[in-house]
Amino acid sequence: MADSSRAGRTAASRSHGIRATGRRRKGPTRRRRALTITLCALVSCVLLAGAGLGFVYYQLNGNLKGVDIDAALGADRPDNVDNGSMDILVLGSDSRAGDNAKYGSDGGGARSDTAMVVHVYKGHKKASVVSIPRDTLISRPSCTKGGQQTPPAQHVMFNTAYEVGGPACAVKTVESMSGIRMDHFVEVDFSGFKKLITALGGVDITTTKPIHDPDSHLDLDPGTHKLDGEQALGLVRTRHGVPGGDGSDLGRIQLQQTFIKALMDQFKQLGVLSNPAKLYDIGNTATRAITTDTKLNSVNALVGLAKSVGGIGSDHINMATLPVTYDPQNPNRVLPLEAANKQVWKALREDKAIPKSALKDSAGDKGGTSNYVR
């Protein structure tokens, strides 16, 4: 992953929850966030609610879908390092198949419209989330999908990894970029995200400027709003509807990061654990909405993960975007900043905070939308 070339781990058994079979695990702490799990806040918070749903365990278990990443990738992966931390790749798929067709055509294949590496530090009391811009031009490794192998490619957009090889290729690509073995992956698509927000009863946000974007079906005046599922999806998808934003994926990432923190903070106030009907609705919706690695695709495993990382509050999560710069040959693409990227990934590999020096020259956190939503 170099500027000059324009290129850019354990888990749980199905019946016994989370256990330390691979890289970075330690004892559980207590509750508060994840849809990027996150798409930080959502998955662990929503699935922590699932801890009260033992009476419908088998139904919820049957909702889950899993992909065997270990079998797909084999031994050619970064080493397992059991230092008590955890790394999770969270993907937002932009497939337009089925219920997602209303959002346009995907040209025949889904891509990872949103990608976040969630690093949970040893002790599971804080985390860093690194968003990878979908338009980052990287070196993509060879991948296999449906028995067909795709050769490696240079100078291609990051989100093409999912398109050519599904979740396994996205994981392989992130691991080749970072040198960090992903412990898990969680994926949510457009329709699943919208249904999850609706099941939660919406999310409160405040806009400081108008956001009007017919492409993402979003129309908000300045003020406080309770976003329903459709509006929340519009907010995390919009690129062109925010005045002063640069119209790029970088500005959208800033909106996504702000929304995630609002979602996390709100979940604590919902009181769903004392409302069995709402608890079931959320658990049923969440388990239908996500795809995970096979070590996570059971209710026991997900609840174990939620209990383990659910104590992390939004004020203990550092949001960052992978350091990039605009491609001088194409303003709609970005190039990874080699030295800064190495600093980010090295810090996470060593379970340390991301140094501010790694981000100061990046266009990644300068998309122009950071103060528009809170």
Secondary structure, DSSP 8 states (H G I E B T S, - for coil): --TTTT----EEETTTEEE-SSSS----------EETEEBHHHHHHHHHGGG-GGGHHHHHHH-EEE-HHHHHTT-S-----SS-EEEEEEEE---SGGGGGG---TTS--EEEEEEEEE-TTSS-EEEEE--TTBEEEE--EEETTEEE--EEEEETTHHHHHHHHHHHHHHHHHHH----SEEEEEEHHHHHHHHHHHT-EEEEESS-EEEGGGTEEE-SEEEEE-HHHHHHHHH-SSSSTTS-SSHHHHHHHHHHHHHHHHHHHTTS-GGG-HHHHHHHHHHHHHHEEEETTT-SHHHHHHHHHHHTT--GGGEEEEE--EEEETTEEEEEEE-HHHHHHHHHHHHTT----GGGTTT-STT-SS-TTSB-
